[in-house]
């Protein structure tokens, strides 16, 4: 499943609107992408070092290459609630804790708050 938009401002989302961006690398549906600040690519797969300032959104389609195709991306903005797959089994001890990405598909969840810029995702609920 990776990442899935559950709600936006309290409204259930069936098919979220996205923006077309050129991408570079292997981008999978439901994967988090960074906004590329260098090179010709618009978005690239996010990583464990992605931060508040680099993460842009979640890709809605698969592709790979060197900025030669466009990907539909749902931007991550305030008021959204995303469901995400995690590396470890989630526990109630992780609720309220900020977590970083493990890679572009998984949250690296543990019982430690990620206080730096990579602590982008906050656990709110176990599903």
N, C-alpha and C positions, 0 to 999 in steps of 0.2 A: 504494500500500500504506500509506503513512504509518507509523504505529506498530503493532507486532504483538507480543503477549506470546509469547515463545519458551519460557521455562522459569520455574518458581517453586520455589526451593529444590532444584534438581536434578531436579524432576519435569516431564515434558513436559506442556504444557497444550493440550488440544484445544479446549475451550470454557470460557473463564474465567468465574468468577462475578463479577457486577457489582452495583452499588447504584444504585437509581433516584434521580436528582436533578433538580430543576427547573433549566432552563437558559435562558440569554438569548443572542441572537445566532445566527449561523450555525454550527452544530456539525455536524461531519462524522464518519463512522465512521473510527476510527483516529487521530483528532485529539486532541492534548493539551488538557486543560481546566484552568482555574484555579478554585479555590474562591473564590467571590465573597464579599467581606467587607462589601459595601455593597449596598443595594437588595434586591429580592425574589428575585433569581435565586440559585440554589444554585451553578451552574457557568457559566463563560463561556469562550469560546475563549482559549487561551493566546497569548502574543505574545513578541517578542524581549526584552521587559523582564520576563517571568515569572521568578520566583526559586524557591529551595528552599521558601520559606514560602507561595508562592501556588499552585504546581503541585499538582494533586490527583490526576489520573488520566487515563485514555484513554477517550474516548467510543466506544460500540459501535454507535451508530445516528445517522441524519441527522435534523436538524430545524432550524427557525429560528423566531424569534419573540421575544416579550418575556416570558419566564418563564411561559409558558402551557402548557408541556408538559414531560413528564419524559423524561430520557435515561438509558439504562443506561450506567454508567461503571465501569470496572475501576480501583480505586485503585492508585496506584503506591506500593509498599512495599518494604522491604529484602528481598533474596534473589531478586528478580525479574530476568530478563534480557529486555530489549526489543530488537526489531529495528526500525530506523528508516530512513526515506529521508533523504537529505542533499541540500543545495543543490549542492555540488561533488562531483566524482568523489573517492572516498575513497582515501587512500594509507596505506602502512604508517607514514609519519611522523606520522600522526594518532592512532595507537594509544596509549592511556594518557592522552590529552589530554582535558581537560574542555571541553565545548562548550555554547553557548547555543542556544536555539531561533531559527530564522529567522522562523517563524510557527507556527501551531498544528499544521502538518503536516510541517514539515521542520526538521532540525538544521542550524544554520549552521556547517558544518565547515570548518576551515582548519588550518594547522600551528601555530597560536598557542593556548596554554592560556588559557581564560577563567577568571581567578582570582577574579572577583567572585561575587556571589550568583546571577548568571544562568548560571553554568557548571554546570548541573544534570546534563548527560549526559556520561558518560565512554565514549570509544570503546574497545571491548575486542577487536573482531574484525571483519574484513571479510567480508561475505557477498554 
